[in-house]
Amino acid sequence: MHDHEVGVTARSVFADLSVTQIHYLDAIRHLEKPTISELAKHQKVSRPTVTIALEKLARQGYLTKVSSLKDHRVSNVHLTKKGLKISELHDKIHQGYARYFENALGKAELGELVALLNKVIASMGL
């Protein structure tokens, strides 16, 4: 898929999702089936906030919550095929942006950009 095709596909696929919801799907994928508490800690929000967001994403068909076999009070969050597709497409878009930067900037400029972005990220406490 070419960068242009990814952009066109993304607009239609992401149409019913907010940026926050996409970040939840990414976090779930990268944390590999986290509990609600793990996801809340990762996203730096309260457990009830995560629960509300996950309920909406589940209704939209992007994820499921599966009760732990060890403790039925604990649920792990699993992406459906639809949720995984969104997360993977989101990663491809980010990779495309990285290629744009690599093609537009020289090695020294990329180093400066990385240093500046790391400084911004550090100031945000991320």
Contact map, one row per residue, 1 for C-alpha under 8 A:
111011000000000000000000000000000000000000000000000000000000000000000000000000000000000000000000000000000000000000000000000000
111111000000000000000000000000000000000000000000000000000000000000000000000000000000000000000000000000000000000000000000000000
111111100000000000000000000000000000000000000000000000000000000000000000000000000000000000001001000000000000000000000000000000
011111110000000000000000000000000000000000000000000000000000000000000000000000000000000000000000000000000000000000000000000000
111111111000000000000000000000000000000000000000000000000000000000000000000000000000000000000000000000000000000000000000000000
111111111100000000000000000000000000000000000000000000000000000000000000000000000000000010011000000000000000000000000000000000
001111111110000000000000000000000000000000000000000000000000000000000000000000000000000000001000000000000000000000000000000000
000111111111000000000000000000000000000000000000000000000000000000000000000000000000000000000000000000000000000000000000000000
000011111111100000000000000000000000000000000000000000000000000000000000000000000000000000000000000000000000000000000000000000
000001111111111000000000000000000000000000000000000000000000000000000000000000000000000011000000000000000000000000000000000000
000000111111111000000000000000000000000000000000000000000000000000000000000000000000000000000000000000000000000000000000000000
000000011111111000000000000000000000000000000000000000000000000000000000000000000000000000000000000000000000000000000000000000
000000001111111100000000000000000000000000000000000000000000000000000000000000000000010000000000000000000000000000000000000000
000000000111111111000000000000000000000000000000000000000000000000000000000000000000010000000000000000000000000000000000000000
000000000111111110000000000000000000000000000000000000000000000000000000000000000000000000000000000000000000000000000000000000
000000000000111111000000000000000000000000000000000000000000000000000000000000000000000000000000000000000000000000000000000000
000000000000011111101100000000000000000000000000000000000000000000000000000000000000000000000000000000000000000000000000000000
000000000000010111111100000000000000000000000000000000000000000000000000000000000000000000000000000000000000000000000000000000
000000000000000011111110000000000000000000000000000000000000000000000000000000000000000000000000000000000000000000000000000000
000000000000000001111111000000000000000000000000000000000000000000000000000000000000000000000000000000000000000000000000000000
000000000000000011111111100000000000000000000000000010001000000000000000000000000000000000000000000000000000000000000000000000
000000000000000011111111110000000000000000000000000000000000000000000000000000000000011001000000000000000000000000000000000000
000000000000000000111111111000000000000000000000000000000000000000000000000000000000000000000000000000000000000000000000000000
000000000000000000011111111100000000000000100000000000000000000000000000000000000000000000000000000000000000000000000000000000
000000000000000000001111111110000000000000000000000000000000010000000000000000100011011000000000000000000000000000000000000000
000000000000000000000111111111000000000000000000000000000000000000000000000000000000001001000000000000000000000000000000000000
000000000000000000000011111111100000001001100000000000000000000000000000000000000000000000000000000000000000000000000000000000
000000000000000000000001111111111100001000000000000000000000000000000000000011100000000000000000000000000000000000000000000000
000000000000000000000000111111111000000000000000000000000000000000000000000000100001001000000000000000000000000000000000000000
000000000000000000000000011111110000000000000000000000000000000000000000000000000000000000000000000000000000000000000000000000
000000000000000000000000001111111100001000000000000000000000000000000000000000000000000000000000000000000000000000000000000000
000000000000000000000000000111111100000000000000000000000000000000000000000001000000000000000000000000000000000000000000000000
000000000000000000000000000110111110000000000000000000000000000000000000000111100000000000000000000000000000000000000000000000
000000000000000000000000000100111111111000000000000000000000000000000000000111000000000000000000000000000000000000000000000000
000000000000000000000000000000001111111000000000000000000000000000000000011110000000000000000000000000000000000000000000000000
000000000000000000000000000000000111111100000010011000000000000000000000011110000000000000000000000000000000000000000000000000
000000000000000000000000000000000111111110000010000000000000000000000000000000000000000000000000000000000000000000000000000000
000000000000000000000000000000000111111111000000000000000000000000000000000000000000000000000000000000000000000000000000000000
000000000000000000000000001100100111111111100000010000000000000000000000000000000000000000000000000000000000000000000000000000
000000000000000000000000000000000001111111111110110000000000000000000000000000000000000000000000000000000000000000000000000000
000000000000000000000000000000000000111111111100000000000000000000000000000000000000000000000000000000000000000000000000000000
000000000000000000000000001000000000011111111000000000000000000000000000000000000000000000000000000000000000000000000000000000
000000000000000000000001001000000000001111111000000000000000000000000000000000000000000000000000000000000000000000000000000000
000000000000000000000000000000000000000111111100000000000000000000000000000000000000000000000000000000000000000000000000000000
000000000000000000000000000000000000000111111110110000000000000000000000000000000000000000000000000000000000000000000000000000
000000000000000000000000000000000000000110011111110000000000000000000000000000000000000000000000000000000000000000000000000000
000000000000000000000000000000000001100100001111111000000000000000000000000000000000000000000000000000000000000000000000000000
000000000000000000000000000000000000000000000111111100000000000000000000000000000000000000000000000000000000000000000000000000
000000000000000000000000000000000000000100001111111110000000000000000000000000000000000000000000000000000000000000000000000000
000000000000000000000000000000000001001100001111111111000000000000000000000000000000000000000000000000000000000000000000000000
000000000000000000000000000000000001000000000011111111100000000000000000000000000000000000000000000000000000000000000000000000
000000000000000000000000000000000000000000000001111111110000000000000000000000000000000000000000000000000000000000000000000000
000000000000000000001000000000000000000000000000111111111000000000000000000000000000000000000000000000000000000000000000000000
000000000000000000000000000000000000000000000000011111111100001000000000000000000000000000000000000000000000000000000000000000
000000000000000000000000000000000000000000000000001111111110000000000000000000000000000000000000000000000000000000000000000000
000000000000000000000000000000000000000000000000000111111111000000000000000000000000000000000000000000000000000000000000000000
000000000000000000001000000000000000000000000000000011111111111000000000000000000000000000000000000000000000000000000000000000
000000000000000000000000000000000000000000000000000001111111111110000000000000000000000000000000000000000000000000000000000000
000000000000000000000000000000000000000000000000000000111111110000000000000000000000000000000000000000000000000000000000000000
000000000000000000000000000000000000000000000000000000011111110000000000000000000000000000000000000000000000000000000000000000
000000000000000000000000000000000000000000000000000000001111111100000000000000010110000000000000000000000000000000000000000000
000000000000000000000000100000000000000000000000000000001111111100000000000000111111000000000000000000000000000000000000000000
000000000000000000000000000000000000000000000000000001001100111110000000000011110010000000000000000000000000000000000000000000
000000000000000000000000000000000000000000000000000000000100111111000000000011110000000000000000000000000000000000000000000000
000000000000000000000000000000000000000000000000000000000100001111100000001111000000000000000000000000000000000000000000000000
000000000000000000000000000000000000000000000000000000000000000111110000001111000000000000000000000000000000000000000000000000
000000000000000000000000000000000000000000000000000000000000000011111011111100000000000000000000000000000000000000000000000000
000000000000000000000000000000000000000000000000000000000000000001111111111100000000000000000000000000000000000000000000000000
000000000000000000000000000000000000000000000000000000000000000000111111000000000000000000000000000000000000000000000000000000
000000000000000000000000000000000000000000000000000000000000000000011111000000000000000000000000000000000000000000000000000000
000000000000000000000000000000000000000000000000000000000000000000111111110000000000000000000000000000000000000000000000000000
000000000000000000000000000000000000000000000000000000000000000000111111111000000000000000000000000000000000000000000000000000
000000000000000000000000000000000000000000000000000000000000000000110011111000000000000000000000000000000000000000000000000000
000000000000000000000000000000000011000000000000000000000000000000110011111100000000000000000000000000000000000000000000000000
000000000000000000000000000000000011000000000000000000000000000011110001111110000000000000000000000000000000000000000000000000
000000000000000000000000000000001111000000000000000000000000000011110000011111000000000000000000000000000000000000000000000000
000000000000000000000000000100001111000000000000000000000000001111000000001111100000000000000000000000000000000000000000000000
000000000000000000000000000100011100000000000000000000000000001111000000000111110000000000000000000000000000000000000000000000
000000000000000000000000100110001000000000000000000000000000011100000000000011111111000000000000000000000000000000000000000000
000000000000000000000000000000000000000000000000000000000000111100000000000001111111000000000000000000000000000000000000000000
000000000000000000000000000000000000000000000000000000000000010000000000000000111111100000000000000000000000000000000000000000
000000000000000000000000000000000000000000000000000000000000110000000000000000111111110000000000000000000000000000000000000000
000000000000000000000000100000000000000000000000000000000000111000000000000000111111111000000000000000000000000000000000000000
000000000000000000000000100010000000000000000000000000000000010000000000000000111111111100000000000000000000000000000000000000
000000000000000000000000000000000000000000000000000000000000000000000000000000001111111110000000000000000000000000000000000000
000000000000110000000100100000000000000000000000000000000000000000000000000000000111111111000000000000000000000000000000000000
000000000000000000000100110010000000000000000000000000000000000000000000000000000011111111100000000000000000000000000000000000
000000000000000000000000000000000000000000000000000000000000000000000000000000000001111111110000000000000000000000000000000000
000001000100000000000000000000000000000000000000000000000000000000000000000000000000111111111000000000000000000000000000000000
000000000100000000000100010000000000000000000000000000000000000000000000000000000000011111111100000000000000000000000000000000
000000000000000000000000000000000000000000000000000000000000000000000000000000000000001111111110000000000000000000000000000000
000001000000000000000000000000000000000000000000000000000000000000000000000000000000000111111111000000000000000000000000000000
001001100000000000000000000000000000000000000000000000000000000000000000000000000000000011111111100000000000000000000000000000
000000000000000000000000000000000000000000000000000000000000000000000000000000000000000001111111110000000000000000000000000000
000000000000000000000000000000000000000000000000000000000000000000000000000000000000000000111111111000000000000000000000000000
001000000000000000000000000000000000000000000000000000000000000000000000000000000000000000011111111100000000000000000000000000
000000000000000000000000000000000000000000000000000000000000000000000000000000000000000000001111111110000000000000000000000000
000000000000000000000000000000000000000000000000000000000000000000000000000000000000000000000111111111000000000000000000000000
000000000000000000000000000000000000000000000000000000000000000000000000000000000000000000000011111111100000000000000000000000
000000000000000000000000000000000000000000000000000000000000000000000000000000000000000000000001111111110000000000000000000000
000000000000000000000000000000000000000000000000000000000000000000000000000000000000000000000000111111111000010000000000000000
000000000000000000000000000000000000000000000000000000000000000000000000000000000000000000000000011111111110010000000000000000
000000000000000000000000000000000000000000000000000000000000000000000000000000000000000000000000001111111100000000000000000000
000000000000000000000000000000000000000000000000000000000000000000000000000000000000000000000000000111111100000000000000000000
000000000000000000000000000000000000000000000000000000000000000000000000000000000000000000000000000011111110110000000000000000
000000000000000000000000000000000000000000000000000000000000000000000000000000000000000000000000000001111111110000000000000000
000000000000000000000000000000000000000000000000000000000000000000000000000000000000000000000000000001001111111000000000000000
000000000000000000000000000000000000000000000000000000000000000000000000000000000000000000000000000000000111111100000000000000
000000000000000000000000000000000000000000000000000000000000000000000000000000000000000000000000000000001111111110000000000000
000000000000000000000000000000000000000000000000000000000000000000000000000000000000000000000000000011001111111111000000000000
000000000000000000000000000000000000000000000000000000000000000000000000000000000000000000000000000000000011111111100000000000
000000000000000000000000000000000000000000000000000000000000000000000000000000000000000000000000000000000001111111110000000000
000000000000000000000000000000000000000000000000000000000000000000000000000000000000000000000000000000000000111111111000000000
000000000000000000000000000000000000000000000000000000000000000000000000000000000000000000000000000000000000011111111100000000
000000000000000000000000000000000000000000000000000000000000000000000000000000000000000000000000000000000000001111111110000000
000000000000000000000000000000000000000000000000000000000000000000000000000000000000000000000000000000000000000111111111000000
000000000000000000000000000000000000000000000000000000000000000000000000000000000000000000000000000000000000000011111111100000
000000000000000000000000000000000000000000000000000000000000000000000000000000000000000000000000000000000000000001111111110000
000000000000000000000000000000000000000000000000000000000000000000000000000000000000000000000000000000000000000000111111111000
000000000000000000000000000000000000000000000000000000000000000000000000000000000000000000000000000000000000000000011111111100
000000000000000000000000000000000000000000000000000000000000000000000000000000000000000000000000000000000000000000001111111111
000000000000000000000000000000000000000000000000000000000000000000000000000000000000000000000000000000000000000000000111111111
000000000000000000000000000000000000000000000000000000000000000000000000000000000000000000000000000000000000000000000011111111
000000000000000000000000000000000000000000000000000000000000000000000000000000000000000000000000000000000000000000000001111111
000000000000000000000000000000000000000000000000000000000000000000000000000000000000000000000000000000000000000000000000111111
000000000000000000000000000000000000000000000000000000000000000000000000000000000000000000000000000000000000000000000000111111
